[in-house]
Amino acid sequence: MVGIVKTYTTIGIDGQLLTVECDSAGQMYSVNIVGMASNAVKESKDRIFAALSNSGFEAAIKRFTINLAPADIRKDSAALDLPIAISVLQSIKQLPVEYLSQTAIIGELSLDGNLRPVKGVLPIALAAKRDGMDALVLPYENAEEAAIIEELKVIPVTSLREAVLYLRGEIEIKPATVDRDKIFSVLNDFPVDMHDVKGQYQVKRALEVSAAGGHNLLMIGPPGSGKTMLARRVPTILPELSLDESLEATKIHSVAGYSKHFKNGILTTRPFRAPHHSCSENGLIGGGTFPRPGEVSLAHFGVLFLDELPEFKRGVLEVMRQPLEDGIVTISRAATSLTFPADFMLIASMNPCPCGYFGASIPNHYCTCEPGAIARYRGRVSGPLLDRIDIHVEVPSVSYADLSGLPSGDRSAVIRARVNKARQVQRARYADEGIFCNAQMSSRLLRKYCKLDADSQAQMQHAIDHLGYSARVFDRILKVSRTIADLEGLANINSDHISEAIQYRTLDRKYWG
């Protein structure tokens, strides 16, 4: 008899339907797993049969041939343990076959038959719904993550034996449910607030513009000026995640194995990723034999913060050009090529020199760096990368008057309200364009939505002719100007908006010439 079980694996960030087939024959014990299974999957046979034995199921002395179909897809997941065990029991007639055609099963087994949580549950649940599955049997710890998907019966089980009893119809298990409205009612629950930052009003304004238009931003200033503190509060002023955005972002984190850290198994606030400057190319972009998402994809719909930007290896920074320009990352390997989403807001910070005090007016702190050392330090950040950062802002040291006084300035909720209003204008403007914020405008859309009056054109001409800005910088200034106008609720860009946008591009000329 052939046992047949439906299950899933993940390819990239999407679920892929698999069929586990088990044939039992002969009177000599052997287990052979075929169907392009990785070594990790092939080695699972000892774990699976130990779990069967320790769960009270005595597998007959047979020659078991287990096929994982389709055969042209590489399988590398411990989530196949439970469906393989179920198919073995079907093949020796300890479980029905016909009743499981619309039930998918995933789960990793321990030696004693208990189930361990697995990665990639949300994309698997989405795929199961897409494929018309009625139910998904999975480890108890993964139930909340899958239950966010409506119209799919999620059955949480703690062990192989419990799964078998349920599939036999000997016990009933209540499907897992979550209150989606309650989950998303705490979207704005942040432990930090922009109001906490003393002084730095110009930088806060730049961050508001950046958040309103989805623009990348670079902060330059001495140590202790508050760059990291400001960056960590950017998510508090960004628009709330929509349900679709939340599901897509959670899919990425689920595949990477991070969703277990989320309350209710789903990401409800925009991600904030801050990799150390020792991060490798694979760590930042993603990679591996079987490619997994990197930091740029984990920051999808959120913020990627690169502190001490020049300390990152230049090659690591240069690989960010594609995601910054296209919002995706394509990873090619000999066996496969995968594309991960990477639509993030880049917030970077750096010191003006290796010691950090170049040009700083701080008593008893003077720059001691040689001119050559300063040039080499700044040269680690290439011109093409700088061109892809819309806003450059200087973060000065904070005065005693600001430090000694009470926090001032708008709270994050007030700033977020203004940002949301500007984003609503942009969503309405680009409803038929396939984008949702100003930073995503193409050259065609710039010509359509960023028309300038005579004064604004004169300002732009002066900036291009006298400051030597590239065509890419010209486009960035227009995008930022459009955002400033949106924050003011104005349909047209005027000279004040252009002036402020140009101001955000003067530092690269100050520090890089």
Order of alpha helices (4+ residues) and beta strands (2+ residues): beta-beta-beta-alpha-alpha-beta-alpha-beta-beta-beta-alpha-beta-alpha-beta-alpha-alpha-alpha-beta-alpha-alpha-beta-alpha-beta-beta-alpha-beta-alpha-alpha-beta-beta-beta-alpha-alpha-beta-alpha-alpha-alpha-alpha-alpha-alpha-alpha
